[in-house]
């Protein structure tokens, strides 16, 4: 069992279609300080690919992607 990161902020985008979850994340990243751990909850399958791609381009760190029953929990650390 992995050590799940402890989020400072949670974004619940379950039920939102692409690009909603990514746009929710981008908006929140602009509001928080560097070093903030964000948990993005998304039921959009595209997010598990879109979010890591955006993080790499934007320079933030992907900590973990966890598959749950009907959604994904994506953990990010802002830089």
N, C-alpha and C positions, 0 to 999 in steps of 0.2 A: 504494500500500500504506500502510495506516495504522500509526501507532506504537502498538502494543499496550501497554497499561499493564502495569507489572511488579507482580505481586501480592505482598503480604506473607504472605497466607494463601490456601490453596486449599481449596475445599469440593467434593468430588466426589459429586454427588447423581445421577449418571447411573443410570438404571434405577428411580429412585424416582418414584412417581406423586404427583400433586398431592394435598395441599399439602406433601408431603415436602420438596422443594427449598427452598421458601419458609421452612418451619419450621426447616430446617437453617441457612439464612442468618440468620434472626432470632436463633436461639440463639448463633451465632458473633458477631454484631454486639454482643450484650450482653457478650461476653468481651473484646473488643479495645478498644484506645484510639482516640480520635478521630484521623483522618488515615490510618487503616489502609486499604490497598487489598486488597479481597477478590475472588478469582476464583471464581465459582460455575459449576460444570459441571453441566448438566442436559439430560436427553433428553426431559423433559416439555415439550411445546409450549406449554402454558398458562403456564409460567414466564416466557416472554419478554414476556408482558403483566402477569402478577401481580406479578412482582418490581419492575418500574418503578413500578407503581401504589403498592405498599407503600413504596418508597423515597421517593416524593414525599410521602406522608402522614407518614412517619417523619422526614423532613428529611435523608436521606442523598443522596449524589450518584451518579447513574448515569453511569459513564464511557464504557462501550461495550458493545454486544451483538454478538458475532461468531457467525455461523452456520458450524458445522463440518459434516462429512459426516452425522453422525447425532446431533448434540447442539449445544447452544449454550453459549458461554462468555460469561458476564455479569460485567462488571467494575464494582465498587462502591467508593466511598470513603466511609468513615464520618465523621460530623461530631460 
